Amino acid sequence: MPFKKLSRRTFLTASSALAFLHTPFARALPARQIVNINDYNPHDWIASFKQAFSEGQTVVVPAGFVCENINTGIFIPPGKTLHILGSLRGNGRGRFVLQDGSQVTGEKGGRMHNITLDVRGSDCIIKGLAMSGFGPVTQIYIGGKNKRVMRNLTIDNLTVSHANYAILRQGFHNQIIGANITNCKFSDLQGDAIEWNVAINDRDILISDPCHRAHQLY
């Protein structure tokens, strides 16, 4: 059962949750498929996210709400969505792992700091987020050590700043067929905005810079 405790924080974030229910994103989903992370135990976010994903199709981090100390790996189940209006923060070791059909989306200031999004499946979507933090090597990692073909990756409308790499692809063990990286803004990075390494088998990769000058990589 979700963690239930009436507190000033719960009271204040309730209005954010109600506001979310009136957004176009929420109206497109059956209400029973949406769960709110602030209904779960704030003292163990790892267990709370695991439970929330088991109970809902979409897990929402409401506006004004902060999840601190995301410092280990959390797997987003296939086909499920993490929707961020508030913020998630870690120390650089934390990551959300996207599997087949997983999505991480944001709006209205949704932000991640010192957390990596680790893409390990097909049909993954990452969009609408602000990301930052020098803790991890990269904000988005596309690779892994398992041999596989990953298809149809969408990365759109990101703002990445004050970080090392923004997007890092290591393709020695696997292949990507079909990826679109569009409408992203990068600034104040120690490394490259997009580093695509050892990926000679990748194809149909399209990257468009913030000035909308698209070019085909493979």
C-alpha positions as CSV (number, residue, x, y, z in Angstrom):
1,M,0.0,0.0,0.0
2,P,1.3,3.6,-0.7
3,F,2.8,5.4,2.2
4,K,0.2,7.7,3.8
5,K,1.1,10.5,6.1
6,L,-0.6,13.9,6.3
7,S,2.0,16.6,6.5
8,R,2.5,20.2,5.4
9,R,4.5,19.0,2.5
10,T,1.8,16.6,1.4
11,F,-0.8,19.3,1.8
12,L,1.2,21.8,-0.3
13,T,2.0,19.3,-3.0
14,A,-1.6,18.2,-3.3
15,S,-2.4,21.3,-5.2
16,S,0.4,20.6,-7.7
17,A,-1.0,17.1,-8.2
18,L,-4.4,18.5,-8.9
19,A,-3.0,21.0,-11.3
20,F,-1.2,18.2,-13.1
21,L,-4.5,16.3,-13.6
22,H,-5.7,19.2,-15.8
23,T,-2.7,19.2,-18.1
24,P,-3.1,17.7,-21.6
25,F,-0.6,14.9,-20.7
26,A,-2.8,13.8,-17.8
27,R,-6.1,14.1,-19.7
28,A,-4.7,11.7,-22.3
29,L,-4.3,9.0,-19.6
30,P,-6.9,7.0,-17.7
31,A,-6.8,8.3,-14.1
32,R,-6.2,4.8,-12.7
33,Q,-2.9,4.6,-14.6
34,I,-1.4,7.7,-12.8
35,V,0.4,7.5,-9.5
36,N,2.0,10.3,-7.6
37,I,5.4,9.7,-6.0
38,N,4.7,11.9,-3.1
39,D,2.2,9.3,-1.9
40,Y,5.0,7.0,-1.2
41,N,7.7,6.7,1.5
42,P,10.1,9.6,1.2
43,H,12.7,7.9,3.3
44,D,13.5,5.2,0.7
45,W,13.0,6.5,-2.8
46,I,14.4,3.3,-4.4
47,A,11.7,1.2,-2.9
48,S,9.1,3.8,-3.4
49,F,9.8,4.2,-7.1
50,K,9.8,0.4,-7.5
51,Q,6.4,0.2,-5.8
52,A,5.0,3.1,-7.7
53,F,5.9,1.6,-11.0
54,S,4.3,-1.7,-10.0
55,E,1.0,0.1,-9.2
56,G,0.8,2.6,-12.0
57,Q,1.5,3.1,-15.7
58,T,2.9,6.6,-15.2
59,V,4.7,7.8,-12.1
60,V,4.5,11.6,-11.6
61,V,6.9,13.8,-9.7
62,P,4.7,16.8,-9.1
63,A,5.7,20.5,-9.4
64,G,7.5,21.8,-6.4
65,F,8.4,18.3,-5.2
66,V,12.0,17.2,-4.8
67,C,13.2,13.6,-4.6
68,E,16.7,13.7,-3.0
69,N,19.4,11.1,-2.8
70,I,18.7,9.1,-5.9
71,N,22.1,7.4,-5.7
72,T,21.6,3.9,-7.2
73,G,20.0,2.3,-10.2
74,I,16.2,2.4,-10.7
75,F,14.7,0.4,-13.5
76,I,11.7,1.8,-15.3
77,P,9.6,-1.2,-16.4
78,P,9.0,-1.8,-20.1
79,G,6.3,0.5,-21.5
80,K,6.0,2.7,-18.4
81,T,6.6,6.4,-17.9
82,L,8.3,8.7,-15.4
83,H,6.8,12.2,-15.8
84,I,8.7,15.0,-14.0
85,L,7.3,18.4,-13.1
86,G,9.4,18.8,-9.9
87,S,13.0,17.6,-9.6
88,L,15.1,14.6,-8.9
89,R,18.6,14.9,-7.4
90,G,21.5,12.6,-6.8
91,N,25.2,12.5,-6.1
92,G,26.3,11.2,-9.5
93,R,25.9,7.5,-8.9
94,G,22.1,7.3,-9.5
95,R,20.5,6.3,-12.7
96,F,17.1,5.5,-14.2
97,V,17.4,2.6,-16.6
98,L,15.0,2.7,-19.6
99,Q,13.9,-0.6,-21.0
100,D,11.7,-1.3,-24.1
101,G,9.1,1.4,-24.4
102,S,10.1,3.3,-21.3
103,Q,9.7,7.0,-21.3
104,V,11.1,9.9,-19.2
105,T,9.3,13.1,-19.9
106,G,9.1,16.5,-18.3
107,E,7.2,19.8,-18.4
108,K,6.9,23.1,-16.5
109,G,10.4,23.0,-15.1
110,G,10.9,19.3,-14.7
111,R,14.6,18.8,-13.8
112,M,17.2,16.1,-13.0
113,H,20.5,16.9,-11.3
114,N,23.4,14.5,-11.0
115,I,21.4,11.5,-12.4
116,T,22.0,9.5,-15.5
117,L,19.3,8.2,-17.9
118,D,20.6,4.8,-19.1
119,V,19.0,3.7,-22.4
120,R,18.9,-0.1,-22.7
121,G,15.9,-0.8,-24.9
122,S,13.9,0.0,-28.0
123,D,11.2,2.6,-28.5
124,C,12.4,4.8,-25.6
125,I,11.5,8.5,-25.3
126,I,13.3,11.2,-23.4
127,K,11.9,14.7,-23.7
128,G,11.0,18.0,-22.1
129,L,13.7,17.9,-19.3
130,A,16.3,20.2,-17.9
131,M,19.4,18.2,-16.9
132,S,22.6,19.2,-15.1
133,G,25.4,18.0,-12.8
134,F,29.1,17.2,-12.9
135,G,28.7,14.1,-10.8
136,P,28.1,11.5,-13.6
137,V,30.2,11.2,-16.7
138,T,27.1,11.9,-18.9
139,Q,23.5,12.8,-18.5
140,I,22.3,10.3,-21.0
141,Y,24.1,7.0,-21.7
142,I,23.3,4.8,-24.6
143,G,25.1,1.5,-24.7
144,G,25.4,-1.3,-22.2
145,K,27.4,-4.5,-22.4
146,N,24.7,-6.8,-23.8
147,K,24.5,-7.6,-27.4
148,R,21.3,-6.3,-28.8
149,V,19.6,-4.2,-31.4
150,M,17.8,-1.1,-30.0
151,R,15.3,0.7,-32.3
152,N,13.5,4.0,-32.5
153,L,15.1,6.2,-29.8
154,T,13.6,9.7,-29.4
155,I,15.4,12.5,-27.5
156,D,13.7,15.8,-27.8
157,N,13.5,19.2,-26.3
158,L,16.2,18.8,-23.6
159,T,18.2,21.6,-21.9
160,V,21.5,20.3,-20.6
161,S,24.0,22.6,-18.8
162,H,26.8,22.6,-16.2
163,A,27.6,18.9,-16.9
164,N,30.4,16.7,-18.4
165,Y,28.9,15.0,-21.5
166,A,25.3,15.5,-22.3
167,I,24.7,12.4,-24.5
168,L,27.2,9.6,-24.7
169,R,26.8,6.6,-27.0
170,Q,29.2,3.6,-26.6
171,G,28.3,1.2,-29.4
172,F,30.9,-1.6,-29.2
173,H,28.4,-4.3,-27.9
174,N,25.2,-3.3,-29.6
175,Q,23.4,-1.5,-32.5
176,I,20.9,1.3,-32.8
177,I,18.6,1.5,-35.8
178,G,16.6,4.7,-35.8
179,A,17.3,7.5,-33.4
180,N,16.2,11.2,-33.5
181,I,17.8,13.8,-31.3
182,T,16.0,17.1,-31.9
183,N,15.4,20.6,-30.4
184,C,18.1,20.2,-27.6
185,K,20.1,23.0,-26.1
186,F,23.5,22.5,-24.6
187,S,25.7,24.9,-22.6
188,D,28.6,25.0,-20.1
189,L,29.7,21.4,-20.7
190,Q,33.2,20.0,-19.9
191,G,32.9,17.4,-22.6
192,D,31.0,17.1,-25.9
193,A,27.3,17.7,-26.2
194,I,26.9,14.5,-28.2
195,E,29.7,11.9,-28.3
196,W,29.0,8.9,-30.6
197,N,31.7,6.3,-30.1
198,V,32.5,2.9,-31.7
199,A,29.1,2.7,-33.3
200,I,29.9,1.7,-36.9
201,N,26.8,-0.6,-37.1
202,D,24.4,2.2,-36.1
203,R,22.1,3.5,-38.8
204,D,19.3,6.0,-39.4
205,I,20.6,8.4,-36.8
206,L,19.3,11.9,-37.2
207,I,20.6,14.8,-35.1
208,S,19.2,18.4,-35.3
209,D,21.0,21.2,-33.5
210,P,19.2,24.0,-31.7
211,C,19.4,26.1,-34.9
212,H,17.4,23.3,-36.6
213,R,20.1,22.4,-39.0
214,A,19.5,18.7,-39.4
215,H,22.1,16.3,-40.7
216,Q,22.3,12.5,-41.1
217,L,25.0,10.8,-39.2
218,Y,24.7,7.2,-40.5
